[in-house]
Amino acid sequence: MKVLVEFLGYAARKVGRNWLWVEVNEGETLRDVFLKYLGLRLENEVVEALMNAFMRGEVRVAVNGRVVGSLDAKLNDGDKILVFPIAAGGD
């Protein structure tokens, strides 16, 4: 299965790109995407910074347009994951 992960604002700057496709197994969660798959494609410090920002409420995650409060949400083929800052503004 494939899911699309898009990054906006701070998250995009941290990751260094706006989106990427991630191949996941059936039944896996957002947490798996961050820890297993993004960890393979991005530096560990970047993944850790995004996870910490999510836990502090500075970054939100939406799946198919719905904001999720937990990284335990299960994923389906073709899901669109959006990682974005809680507030957007100028630099």
C-alpha positions as CSV (number, residue, x, y, z in Angstrom):
1,M,0.0,0.0,0.0
2,K,1.1,3.6,-0.6
3,V,0.2,6.7,1.3
4,L,1.1,10.3,0.4
5,V,2.7,12.4,3.1
6,E,2.6,16.1,2.6
7,F,4.4,18.7,4.7
8,L,3.5,22.4,5.2
9,G,5.3,25.3,6.8
10,Y,7.7,24.3,9.6
11,A,7.3,20.7,8.8
12,A,8.3,21.2,5.1
13,R,11.3,23.2,6.1
14,K,12.4,20.5,8.6
15,V,12.0,17.7,6.1
16,G,13.4,19.7,3.1
17,R,10.5,18.8,0.8
18,N,6.8,19.2,0.4
19,W,5.7,15.6,-0.1
20,L,6.7,12.0,-0.5
21,W,5.1,8.7,-1.1
22,V,5.6,6.0,1.5
23,E,5.0,2.3,1.0
24,V,3.3,0.8,4.1
25,N,1.9,-2.6,5.1
26,E,-1.8,-3.2,5.7
27,G,-2.9,-2.4,9.3
28,E,0.0,0.0,10.0
29,T,-0.5,3.4,11.7
30,L,0.7,6.9,11.5
31,R,3.2,6.1,14.2
32,D,4.6,3.4,11.9
33,V,4.9,5.9,9.1
34,F,6.9,8.3,11.3
35,L,9.1,5.8,13.0
36,K,9.7,3.1,10.4
37,Y,9.3,4.7,7.0
38,L,10.2,8.3,7.4
39,G,13.1,7.3,9.6
40,L,14.5,5.4,6.7
41,R,14.2,8.3,4.3
42,L,14.9,11.3,6.6
43,E,17.5,12.0,9.2
44,N,16.6,10.7,12.7
45,E,16.8,14.2,14.1
46,V,14.1,15.4,11.7
47,V,11.7,12.6,12.5
48,E,12.3,13.1,16.2
49,A,11.7,16.9,15.9
50,L,8.4,16.3,14.1
51,M,7.3,13.7,16.6
52,N,8.1,16.0,19.5
53,A,6.4,18.9,17.8
54,F,3.2,16.8,17.4
55,M,3.3,15.7,21.1
56,R,3.7,19.4,22.2
57,G,0.7,20.4,19.9
58,E,2.9,22.5,17.6
59,V,2.3,20.3,14.6
60,R,-1.0,18.7,13.6
61,V,-1.5,15.6,11.4
62,A,-4.6,15.1,9.2
63,V,-5.6,12.0,7.3
64,N,-7.8,12.5,4.3
65,G,-8.7,16.0,5.6
66,R,-9.5,15.0,9.2
67,V,-7.2,16.1,12.0
68,V,-6.2,13.2,14.2
69,G,-5.3,13.4,17.9
70,S,-3.3,10.2,18.0
71,L,-0.6,8.6,15.9
72,D,-2.4,5.3,16.4
73,A,-4.8,5.9,13.5
74,K,-4.7,3.0,11.0
75,L,-4.0,3.7,7.4
76,N,-5.5,2.6,4.1
77,D,-4.1,2.4,0.6
78,G,-4.1,5.9,-1.0
79,D,-4.5,7.8,2.3
80,K,-3.3,11.4,2.2
81,I,-1.4,12.4,5.3
82,L,-0.9,16.2,5.9
83,V,1.6,17.3,8.5
84,F,1.3,21.1,9.3
85,P,2.0,23.6,12.0
86,I,-0.7,24.7,14.3
87,A,-0.3,28.3,13.2
88,A,1.1,29.6,9.9
89,G,2.6,32.9,9.4
90,G,5.4,34.8,7.7
91,D,9.1,34.3,8.3
